[in-house]
Amino acid sequence: MLDYLISKYKDGRKDKAEIVYKLSYCGRFVIIKGKTLCGSLIIINNAFKQYDRDKKRFAGHLYRHLFDHYQANEGVGRFRIKTLARVNFKTTLYQVLKREQMELDKHRYDPRCINNQVEIYIPQFNEETGLYGWIDKGAVLNYRRWFGSKERKLYIKQYGPKISPKRRSRALMLRSA
Protein backbone atom coordinates (compact mmCIF):
# COMPACT_ATOMS: atom_id res chain seq x y z
CA MET A 1 0.00 0.00 0.00
CA LEU A 2 2.60 2.58 1.07
CA ASP A 3 5.77 0.73 0.09
CA TYR A 4 6.99 3.42 -2.33
CA LEU A 5 6.65 6.23 0.22
CA ILE A 6 8.27 4.14 2.94
CA SER A 7 11.29 3.42 0.74
CA LYS A 8 11.47 7.11 -0.19
CA TYR A 9 11.55 8.34 3.42
CA LYS A 10 13.44 5.41 4.99
CA ASP A 11 16.66 7.22 4.17
CA GLY A 12 17.28 9.21 7.37
CA ARG A 13 18.07 12.43 5.49
CA LYS A 14 14.58 12.62 3.95
CA ASP A 15 12.63 11.40 6.99
CA LYS A 16 10.95 14.08 9.11
CA ALA A 17 10.58 13.89 12.90
CA GLU A 18 7.61 14.95 15.06
CA ILE A 19 5.33 15.79 12.19
CA VAL A 20 1.68 16.38 11.26
CA TYR A 21 0.85 15.68 7.63
CA LYS A 22 -2.00 15.13 5.22
CA LEU A 23 -1.98 11.73 3.51
CA SER A 24 -4.22 11.79 0.44
CA TYR A 25 -5.36 9.18 -2.07
CA CYS A 26 -7.89 9.59 -4.91
CA GLY A 27 -9.37 12.85 -3.65
CA ARG A 28 -9.74 11.78 0.00
CA PHE A 29 -7.35 12.44 2.86
CA VAL A 30 -6.53 11.87 6.52
CA ILE A 31 -4.64 14.10 8.95
CA ILE A 32 -1.88 12.14 10.74
CA LYS A 33 0.69 12.82 13.44
CA GLY A 34 3.85 10.76 13.85
CA LYS A 35 7.11 10.65 15.74
CA THR A 36 8.67 10.22 12.31
CA LEU A 37 7.05 10.33 8.90
CA CYS A 38 8.52 7.00 7.83
CA GLY A 39 7.63 5.34 11.15
CA SER A 40 3.99 6.38 10.93
CA LEU A 41 3.78 5.19 7.31
CA ILE A 42 5.20 1.81 8.36
CA ILE A 43 2.60 1.53 11.16
CA ILE A 44 -0.25 2.36 8.75
CA ASN A 45 1.09 -0.08 6.14
CA ASN A 46 1.44 -2.90 8.68
CA ALA A 47 -2.09 -2.27 10.01
CA PHE A 48 -3.43 -2.37 6.45
CA LYS A 49 -1.77 -5.74 5.81
CA GLN A 50 -3.72 -7.15 8.79
CA TYR A 51 -6.92 -5.25 7.98
CA ASP A 52 -10.11 -7.23 7.53
CA ARG A 53 -13.31 -5.20 7.48
CA ASP A 54 -15.27 -8.01 9.12
CA LYS A 55 -12.95 -8.45 12.10
CA LYS A 56 -14.24 -6.95 15.33
CA ARG A 57 -10.87 -5.40 16.23
CA PHE A 58 -11.05 -3.10 13.19
CA ALA A 59 -14.58 -1.81 13.90
CA GLY A 60 -13.37 1.50 15.36
CA HIS A 61 -9.84 1.49 13.96
CA LEU A 62 -8.18 4.87 13.53
CA TYR A 63 -7.59 4.32 9.80
CA ARG A 64 -10.62 2.18 8.92
CA HIS A 65 -12.06 4.75 6.48
CA LEU A 66 -8.67 5.16 4.79
CA PHE A 67 -8.32 1.40 4.35
CA ASP A 68 -11.87 1.06 2.97
CA HIS A 69 -11.28 3.94 0.55
CA TYR A 70 -8.01 2.41 -0.63
CA GLN A 71 -9.58 -1.02 -1.16
CA ALA A 72 -12.44 0.52 -3.15
CA ASN A 73 -10.03 2.50 -5.36
CA GLU A 74 -6.90 0.33 -5.39
CA GLY A 75 -4.62 1.03 -8.32
CA VAL A 76 -6.55 4.13 -9.42
CA GLY A 77 -4.43 6.84 -7.80
CA ARG A 78 -1.32 7.38 -5.77
CA PHE A 79 -0.60 8.48 -2.23
CA ARG A 80 0.55 12.03 -1.65
CA ILE A 81 1.95 13.65 1.48
CA LYS A 82 1.68 17.30 2.44
CA THR A 83 3.55 18.42 5.56
CA LEU A 84 1.33 20.62 7.73
CA ALA A 85 3.62 21.16 10.75
CA ARG A 86 6.73 19.72 12.34
CA VAL A 87 8.90 20.47 15.32
CA ASN A 88 11.85 22.72 14.52
CA PHE A 89 13.60 25.73 16.04
CA LYS A 90 10.43 27.86 15.60
CA THR A 91 7.70 25.29 16.20
CA THR A 92 7.16 23.41 19.48
CA LEU A 93 5.49 20.06 19.99
CA TYR A 94 2.51 21.84 21.58
CA GLN A 95 2.08 23.89 18.38
CA VAL A 96 2.22 20.71 16.31
CA LEU A 97 -0.56 19.13 18.43
CA LYS A 98 -2.58 22.33 18.18
CA ARG A 99 -2.15 22.44 14.39
CA GLU A 100 -3.31 18.86 14.04
CA GLN A 101 -6.50 19.65 15.98
CA MET A 102 -7.03 22.84 13.98
CA GLU A 103 -6.78 20.86 10.74
CA LEU A 104 -9.31 18.30 12.04
CA ASP A 105 -11.64 21.13 13.09
CA LYS A 106 -11.23 22.85 9.73
CA HIS A 107 -12.04 19.71 7.74
CA ARG A 108 -14.64 18.24 10.09
CA TYR A 109 -17.52 18.82 7.64
CA ASP A 110 -15.46 18.25 4.50
CA PRO A 111 -16.64 15.02 2.84
CA ARG A 112 -13.13 14.49 1.44
CA CYS A 113 -11.67 14.18 4.97
CA ILE A 114 -11.99 10.56 6.07
CA ASN A 115 -10.58 10.79 9.60
CA ASN A 116 -12.91 8.84 11.82
CA GLN A 117 -12.23 10.90 14.95
CA VAL A 118 -12.80 14.61 15.56
CA GLU A 119 -10.12 14.88 18.27
CA ILE A 120 -6.44 14.12 17.90
CA TYR A 121 -5.07 10.87 19.23
CA ILE A 122 -2.86 11.19 22.31
CA PRO A 123 -1.28 7.95 23.60
CA GLN A 124 -1.65 6.82 27.23
CA PHE A 125 0.62 8.40 29.85
CA ASN A 126 3.59 6.24 30.84
CA GLU A 127 4.59 6.72 34.50
CA GLU A 128 8.11 5.34 33.90
CA THR A 129 9.04 7.73 31.11
CA GLY A 130 6.80 10.66 32.07
CA LEU A 131 5.63 10.86 28.44
CA TYR A 132 2.42 10.31 26.51
CA GLY A 133 3.93 7.80 24.10
CA TRP A 134 6.62 9.99 22.49
CA ILE A 135 4.92 13.30 23.37
CA ASP A 136 6.16 15.24 26.39
CA LYS A 137 3.78 15.94 29.26
CA GLY A 138 4.01 19.76 29.01
CA ALA A 139 2.93 19.78 25.38
CA VAL A 140 -0.12 17.60 26.15
CA LEU A 141 -1.14 19.69 29.18
CA ASN A 142 -0.85 22.93 27.16
CA TYR A 143 -2.82 21.35 24.32
CA ARG A 144 -5.60 20.24 26.67
CA ARG A 145 -5.85 23.76 28.11
CA TRP A 146 -6.08 25.20 24.57
CA PHE A 147 -8.63 22.52 23.57
CA GLY A 148 -11.29 24.02 25.86
CA SER A 149 -10.36 27.66 25.22
CA LYS A 150 -12.42 30.46 23.65
CA GLU A 151 -9.77 30.74 20.93
CA ARG A 152 -10.56 27.22 19.71
CA LYS A 153 -14.31 27.73 19.97
CA LEU A 154 -14.05 30.80 17.73
CA TYR A 155 -11.91 28.83 15.29
CA ILE A 156 -14.49 26.01 15.17
CA LYS A 157 -17.25 28.54 14.54
CA GLN A 158 -15.43 29.66 11.36
CA TYR A 159 -15.51 26.14 9.92
CA GLY A 160 -18.92 24.94 11.13
CA PRO A 161 -21.35 23.16 8.84
CA LYS A 162 -22.23 25.14 5.76
CA ILE A 163 -25.93 26.06 5.69
CA SER A 164 -27.48 27.48 2.55
CA PRO A 165 -29.08 30.95 2.88
CA LYS A 166 -32.53 29.42 2.25
CA ARG A 167 -32.11 26.86 5.06
CA ARG A 168 -30.62 29.52 7.36
CA SER A 169 -33.63 31.83 6.95
CA ARG A 170 -35.98 28.88 7.52
CA ALA A 171 -34.08 27.92 10.69
CA LEU A 172 -34.29 31.51 11.95
CA MET A 173 -38.05 31.59 11.27
CA LEU A 174 -38.55 28.33 13.19
CA ARG A 175 -36.41 29.57 16.07
CA SER A 176 -38.38 32.81 16.45
CA ALA A 177 -41.77 31.02 16.33
Backbone as CSV, one residue per row, in Angstrom:
resi,resn,N_x,N_y,N_z,CA_x,CA_y,CA_z,C_x,C_y,C_z
1,MET,0.823,-1.198,0.000,0.000,0.000,0.000,0.867,1.262,0.000
2,LEU,1.767,1.376,0.950,2.599,2.580,1.071,4.078,2.285,0.858
3,ASP,4.384,1.173,0.221,5.771,0.731,0.092,6.673,1.770,-0.582
4,TYR,6.175,2.420,-1.632,6.991,3.416,-2.333,7.358,4.576,-1.409
5,LEU,6.370,5.108,-0.679,6.649,6.234,0.223,7.574,5.824,1.362
6,ILE,7.397,4.619,1.870,8.271,4.141,2.944,9.709,4.069,2.462
7,SER,9.921,3.511,1.270,11.287,3.419,0.744,11.865,4.806,0.465
8,LYS,11.017,5.744,0.082,11.469,7.111,-0.190,11.951,7.812,1.081
9,TYR,11.215,7.629,2.190,11.547,8.339,3.424,12.371,7.514,4.397
10,LYS,12.660,6.264,4.080,13.436,5.414,4.988,14.862,5.938,5.136
11,ASP,15.360,6.572,4.097,16.664,7.220,4.169,16.562,8.328,5.224
12,GLY,17.362,8.279,6.250,17.284,9.205,7.368,17.324,10.676,6.993
13,ARG,17.961,11.013,5.885,18.066,12.426,5.490,16.733,12.985,5.026
14,LYS,15.875,12.144,4.448,14.582,12.618,3.947,13.467,12.486,4.978
15,ASP,13.654,11.621,5.975,12.626,11.401,6.991,12.477,12.656,7.845
16,LYS,11.242,12.899,8.306,10.953,14.082,9.113,10.461,13.624,10.476
17,ALA,10.948,14.279,11.531,10.585,13.893,12.896,9.487,14.795,13.442
18,GLU,8.677,14.237,14.357,7.615,14.951,15.060,6.825,15.828,14.094
19,ILE,5.968,15.173,13.343,5.328,15.790,12.185,3.816,15.563,12.168
20,VAL,3.099,16.524,11.593,1.684,16.377,11.258,1.610,16.542,9.745
21,TYR,0.932,15.611,9.095,0.851,15.676,7.634,-0.507,15.209,7.142
22,LYS,-0.775,15.542,5.900,-2.005,15.129,5.223,-1.613,14.034,4.232
23,LEU,-2.206,12.855,4.416,-1.984,11.733,3.509,-3.220,11.621,2.634
24,SER,-3.065,11.810,1.331,-4.224,11.788,0.438,-4.102,10.682,-0.604
25,TYR,-5.274,10.214,-1.034,-5.360,9.185,-2.066,-6.700,9.339,-2.775
26,CYS,-6.680,9.508,-4.078,-7.891,9.593,-4.906,-8.904,10.604,-4.380
27,GLY,-8.460,11.787,-4.048,-9.374,12.848,-3.650,-9.822,12.821,-2.204
28,ARG,-9.413,11.853,-1.431,-9.745,11.777,-0.003,-8.454,11.868,0.797
29,PHE,-8.556,12.293,2.054,-7.347,12.442,2.857,-7.611,12.220,4.335
30,VAL,-6.521,11.963,5.060,-6.532,11.875,6.516,-5.417,12.770,7.053
31,ILE,-5.643,13.295,8.260,-4.635,14.097,8.951,-3.971,13.167,9.960
32,ILE,-2.625,13.099,9.925,-1.877,12.136,10.738,-0.725,12.830,11.454
33,LYS,-0.459,12.352,12.675,0.693,12.817,13.444,1.617,11.625,13.632
34,GLY,2.924,11.859,13.611,3.851,10.760,13.849,5.144,11.224,14.454
35,LYS,5.791,10.325,15.194,7.112,10.646,15.740,8.079,10.865,14.585
36,THR,7.956,10.000,13.575,8.672,10.222,12.314,7.696,9.919,11.183
37,LEU,7.911,10.552,10.057,7.053,10.333,8.896,7.133,8.879,8.450
38,CYS,8.342,8.370,8.296,8.521,6.995,7.834,7.938,6.009,8.839
39,GLY,8.157,6.235,10.112,7.634,5.344,11.147,6.121,5.267,11.129
40,SER,5.454,6.396,10.964,3.993,6.383,10.930,3.482,5.706,9.660
41,LEU,4.171,5.874,8.545,3.780,5.191,7.310,3.926,3.680,7.455
42,ILE,4.986,3.244,8.137,5.196,1.810,8.364,4.070,1.250,9.230
43,ILE,3.682,1.976,10.279,2.601,1.532,11.161,1.290,1.400,10.381
44,ILE,0.981,2.396,9.550,-0.249,2.361,8.750,-0.202,1.195,7.765
45,ASN,0.932,1.010,7.117,1.088,-0.077,6.144,0.932,-1.447,6.802
46,ASN,1.544,-1.621,7.975,1.437,-2.899,8.681,-0.006,-3.155,9.133
47,ALA,-0.685,-2.111,9.602,-2.087,-2.267,10.011,-2.946,-2.647,8.808
48,PHE,-2.658,-2.052,7.645,-3.434,-2.368,6.446,-3.249,-3.829,6.031
49,LYS,-2.028,-4.341,6.178,-1.766,-5.738,5.807,-2.590,-6.705,6.656
50,GLN,-2.922,-6.304,7.894,-3.720,-7.148,8.786,-5.208,-6.832,8.685
51,TYR,-5.547,-5.756,8.002,-6.922,-5.249,7.983,-7.895,-6.224,7.343
52,ASP,-8.987,-6.450,8.045,-10.113,-7.226,7.535,-11.371,-6.521,8.036
53,ARG,-12.123,-5.994,7.148,-13.310,-5.199,7.478,-14.267,-5.926,8.430
54,ASP,-14.323,-7.235,8.321,-15.270,-8.012,9.119,-14.762,-8.361,10.518
55,LYS,-13.483,-8.151,10.774,-12.950,-8.448,12.104,-13.381,-7.383,13.103
56,LYS,-13.747,-7.830,14.278,-14.242,-6.951,15.334,-13.195,-5.917,15.755
57,ARG,-11.921,-6.301,15.748,-10.867,-5.397,16.226,-10.686,-4.167,15.335
58,PHE,-11.172,-4.233,14.099,-11.051,-3.096,13.192,-12.314,-2.239,13.124
59,ALA,-13.303,-2.541,13.946,-14.582,-1.814,13.905,-14.386,-0.316,14.131
60,GLY,-13.587,0.072,15.089,-13.373,1.497,15.359,-11.942,1.925,15.100
61,HIS,-11.257,1.210,14.211,-9.839,1.486,13.960,-9.624,2.905,13.451
62,LEU,-8.529,3.490,13.867,-8.185,4.866,13.532,-8.143,5.122,12.026
63,TYR,-7.726,4.132,11.248,-7.588,4.323,9.804,-8.566,3.468,9.002
64,ARG,-9.645,3.036,9.604,-10.619,2.178,8.921,-11.137,2.820,7.625
65,HIS,-11.507,4.087,7.671,-12.055,4.755,6.482,-11.001,4.874,5.381
66,LEU,-9.762,5.105,5.767,-8.671,5.162,4.788,-8.502,3.800,4.116
67,PHE,-8.499,2.742,4.908,-8.323,1.397,4.352,-9.479,1.031,3.419
68,ASP,-10.707,1.348,3.819,-11.869,1.060,2.970,-11.794,1.835,1.655
69,HIS,-11.404,3.114,1.749,-11.285,3.940,0.547,-10.210,3.383,-0.383
70,TYR,-9.091,2.967,0.182,-8.011,2.414,-0.627,-8.458,1.120,-1.314
71,GLN,-9.127,0.245,-0.564,-9.584,-1.017,-1.158,-10.589,-0.779,-2.279
72,ALA,-11.436,0.227,-2.120,-12.443,0.518,-3.150,-11.824,1.143,-4.393
73,ASN,-10.655,1.787,-4.242,-10.032,2.498,-5.362,-8.605,2.038,-5.625
74,GLU,-8.283,0.825,-5.265,-6.904,0.334,-5.390,-6.423,0.400,-6.834
75,GLY,-5.229,0.944,-7.005,-4.621,1.034,-8.321,-5.077,2.215,-9.155
76,VAL,-6.009,3.000,-8.661,-6.549,4.131,-9.420,-5.678,5.375,-9.265
77,GLY,-5.204,5.625,-8.064,-4.432,6.840,-7.801,-3.111,6.528,-7.135
78,ARG,-2.553,7.566,-6.523,-1.320,7.375,-5.769,-1.393,8.192,-4.487
79,PHE,-0.627,7.775,-3.507,-0.599,8.478,-2.231,0.264,9.727,-2.339
80,ARG,-0.209,10.776,-1.698,0.545,12.031,-1.650,0.635,12.483,-0.203
81,ILE,1.744,13.143,0.123,1.951,13.648,1.479,2.177,15.148,1.422
82,LYS,1.476,15.858,2.302,1.683,17.295,2.441,1.994,17.576,3.913
83,THR,3.166,18.105,4.185,3.549,18.423,5.557,2.769,19.643,6.024
84,LEU,2.111,19.520,7.173,1.334,20.622,7.735,2.100,21.336,8.852
85,ALA,2.811,20.573,9.669,3.618,21.156,10.749,4.619,20.119,11.230
86,ARG,5.749,20.606,11.717,6.729,19.718,12.338,7.567,20.507,13.317
87,VAL,8.097,19.809,14.291,8.901,20.466,15.318,10.217,20.916,14.699
88,ASN,10.553,22.167,14.944,11.846,22.715,14.525,12.214,23.838,15.479
89,PHE,13.164,24.681,15.110,13.601,25.729,16.035,12.535,26.789,16.281
90,LYS,11.517,26.878,15.417,10.434,27.856,15.596,9.129,27.236,16.085
91,THR,8.957,25.949,15.896,7.695,25.289,16.204,7.895,24.251,17.304
92,THR,7.081,24.353,18.367,7.163,23.410,19.481,6.213,22.240,19.259
93,LEU,6.362,21.219,20.079,5.489,20.058,19.986,4.044,20.434,20.319
94,TYR,3.856,21.342,21.255,2.507,21.835,21.576,1.864,22.462,20.337
95,GLN,2.612,23.257,19.591,2.076,23.890,18.384,1.746,22.863,17.309
96,VAL,2.498,21.788,17.265,2.215,20.715,16.308,0.895,20.024,16.683
97,LEU,0.701,19.734,17.978,-0.557,19.132,18.428,-1.735,20.057,18.132
98,LYS,-1.542,21.322,18.412,-2.582,22.330,18.175,-2.928,22.395,16.686
99,ARG,-1.928,22.378,15.842,-2.146,22.440,14.391,-2.918,21.224,13.895
100,GLU,-2.581,20.052,14.443,-3.310,18.855,14.036,-4.797,18.994,14.370
101,GLN,-5.100,19.473,15.587,-6.500,19.646,15.982,-7.183,20.703,15.123
102,MET,-6.460,21.782,14.818,-7.034,22.837,13.978,-7.364,22.308,12.580
103,GLU,-6.515,21.455,12.057,-6.783,20.857,10.744,-8.011,19.938,10.809
104,LEU,-8.128,19.159,11.883,-9.308,18.301,12.039,-10.574,19.142,12.177
105,ASP,-10.488,20.240,12.939,-11.635,21.133,13.091,-12.013,21.771,11.749
106,LYS,-11.014,22.185,11.023,-11.231,22.853,9.729,-11.911,21.922,8.719
107,HIS,-11.530,20.664,8.734,-12.041,19.710,7.738,-13.128,18.792,8.283
108,ARG,-13.652,19.101,9.439,-14.642,18.237,10.087,-15.861,17.972,9.199
109,TYR,-16.321,18.970,8.480,-17.516,18.822,7.638,-17.167,18.672,6.156
110,ASP,-15.906,18.450,5.872,-15.455,18.254,4.499,-15.611,16.773,4.150
111,PRO,-16.427,16.433,3.166,-16.635,15.019,2.836,-15.374,14.326,2.321
112,ARG,-14.380,15.093,1.904,-13.130,14.488,1.437,-12.248,14.016,2.586
113,CYS,-12.452,14.565,3.791,-11.671,14.181,4.968,-12.268,12.905,5.557
114,ILE,-11.467,11.851,5.612,-11.987,10.560,6.073,-11.393,10.144,7.416
115,ASN,-10.957,11.106,8.215,-10.575,10.793,9.599,-11.837,10.325,10.310
116,ASN,-11.719,9.318,11.143,-12.913,8.836,11.824,-13.018,9.360,13.256
117,GLN,-12.153,10.276,13.638,-12.233,10.903,14.951,-12.130,12.411,14.782
118,VAL,-12.815,13.148,15.653,-12.796,14.610,15.556,-11.789,15.234,16.515
119,GLU,-11.176,14.416,17.371,-10.124,14.879,18.270,-8.847,14.120,17.944
120,ILE,-7.721,14.771,18.185,-6.440,14.122,17.901,-6.217,12.952,18.848
121,TYR,-5.409,12.021,18.407,-5.068,10.869,19.234,-3.853,11.216,20.076
122,ILE,-3.983,11.016,21.391,-2.856,11.187,22.311,-2.688,9.847,23.033
123,PRO,-1.503,9.241,22.950,-1.281,7.947,23.605,-1.440,8.037,25.128
124,GLN,-1.542,6.891,25.772,-1.651,6.824,27.226,-0.374,7.337,27.883
125,PHE,-0.524,7.903,29.084,0.615,8.399,29.845,1.395,7.222,30.417
126,ASN,2.718,7.271,30.316,3.594,6.237,30.843,4.299,6.798,32.074
127,GLU,4.013,6.242,33.237,4.592,6.718,34.505,6.112,6.610,34.503
128,GLU,6.655,5.562,33.901,8.106,5.336,33.903,8.861,6.402,33.122
129,THR,8.336,6.757,31.958,9.036,7.731,31.108,8.565,9.161,31.335
130,GLY,7.363,9.316,31.885,6.804,10.659,32.068,6.316,11.257,30.760
131,LEU,6.047,10.408,29.768,5.629,10.858,28.437,4.297,10.226,28.055
132,TYR,3.608,10.875,27.144,2.422,10.312,26.509,2.904,9.687,25.209
133,GLY,3.312,8.432,25.269,3.926,7.797,24.103,5.273,8.454,23.861
134,TRP,5.398,9.230,22.792,6.617,9.985,22.491,6.432,11.483,22.722
135,ILE,5.254,11.878,23.206,4.916,13.299,23.369,5.146,13.719,24.820
136,ASP,5.864,14.829,25.019,6.156,15.244,26.395,4.915,15.775,27.107
137,LYS,4.937,15.639,28.421,3.782,15.941,29.259,3.360,17.418,29.143
138,GLY,4.322,18.333,29.103,4.011,19.763,29.013,3.231,20.110,27.754
139,ALA,3.617,19.509,26.643,2.925,19.778,25.377,1.470,19.302,25.448
140,VAL,1.247,18.142,26.046,-0.118,17.601,26.153,-0.964,18.457,27.094
141,LEU,-0.386,18.863,28.226,-1.136,19.693,29.176,-1.493,21.048,28.562
142,ASN,-0.558,21.656,27.849,-0.854,22.926,27.160,-1.915,22.739,26.085
143,TYR,-1.830,21.636,25.357,-2.824,21.346,24.319,-4.213,21.203,24.941
144,ARG,-4.299,20.461,26.029,-5.604,20.244,26.671,-6.201,21.549,27.187
145,ARG,-5.352,22.448,27.675,-5.855,23.756,28.111,-6.378,24.533,26.902
146,TRP,-5.647,24.507,25.792,-6.084,25.200,24.574,-7.363,24.567,24.021
147,PHE,-7.495,23.246,24.144,-8.630,22.522,23.572,-9.968,23.069,24.069
148,GLY,-10.046,23.489,25.319,-11.293,24.023,25.862,-11.365,25.537,25.860
149,SER,-10.444,26.196,25.180,-10.360,27.661,25.217,-11.355,28.351,24.282
150,LYS,-11.569,29.638,24.519,-12.419,30.465,23.654,-11.801,30.579,22.260
151,GLU,-10.477,30.638,22.213,-9.772,30.745,20.930,-10.169,29.598,20.006
152,ARG,-10.183,28.374,20.531,-10.559,27.217,19.710,-12.031,27.273,19.335
153,LYS,-12.875,27.665,20.264,-14.313,27.732,19.974,-14.597,28.711,18.841
154,LEU,-13.894,29.828,18.822,-14.049,30.796,17.728,-13.546,30.211,16.410
155,TYR,-12.460,29.466,16.487,-11.911,28.828,15.291,-12.912,27.810,14.727
156,ILE,-13.511,27.018,15.604,-14.493,26.015,15.171,-15.688,26.691,14.511
157,LYS,-16.095,27.803,15.072,-17.249,28.541,14.537,-17.024,28.941,13.075
158,GLN,-15.777,29.289,12.737,-15.433,29.658,11.357,-15.708,28.521,10.379
159,TYR,-15.455,27.295,10.819,-15.512,26.143,9.923,-16.681,25.219,10.219
160,GLY,-17.739,25.750,10.825,-18.923,24.939,11.129,-19.593,24.445,9.867
161,PRO,-20.665,23.682,10.031,-21.355,23.158,8.842,-21.890,24.297,7.987
162,LYS,-21.765,24.128,6.699,-22.230,25.142,5.761,-23.741,24.992,5.566
163,ILE,-24.478,26.065,5.841,-25.930,26.063,5.686,-26.277,27.047,4.573
164,SER,-27.095,26.605,3.651,-27.482,27.481,2.550,-28.316,28.643,3.092
165,PRO,-28.301,29.803,2.417,-29.085,30.952,2.885,-30.567,30.626,3.055
166,LYS,-31.116,29.794,2.173,-32.526,29.423,2.251,-32.804,28.634,3.536
167,ARG,-31.943,27.663,3.837,-32.111,26.864,5.061,-31.870,27.716,6.305
168,ARG,-30.912,28.658,6.220,-30.618,29.522,7.358,-31.825,30.389,7.704
169,SER,-32.465,30.981,6.686,-33.627,31.834,6.952,-34.787,30.999,7.505
170,ARG,-34.941,29.777,7.009,-35.981,28.885,7.524,-35.697,28.530,8.986
171,ALA,-34.445,28.262,9.307,-34.079,27.924,10.689,-34.336,29.104,11.612
172,LEU,-34.044,30.322,11.142,-34.292,31.514,11.953,-35.783,31.721,12.175
173,MET,-36.600,31.459,11.152,-38.048,31.594,11.275,-38.577,30.593,12.314
174,LEU,-38.092,29.350,12.247,-38.553,28.326,13.192,-38.117,28.653,14.611
175,ARG,-36.934,29.232,14.754,-36.415,29.567,16.075,-37.232,30.693,16.710
176,SER,-37.641,31.664,15.915,-38.376,32.812,16.445,-39.843,32.470,16.726
177,ALA,-40.355,31.386,16.148,-41.771,31.016,16.327,-42.035,30.380,17.661
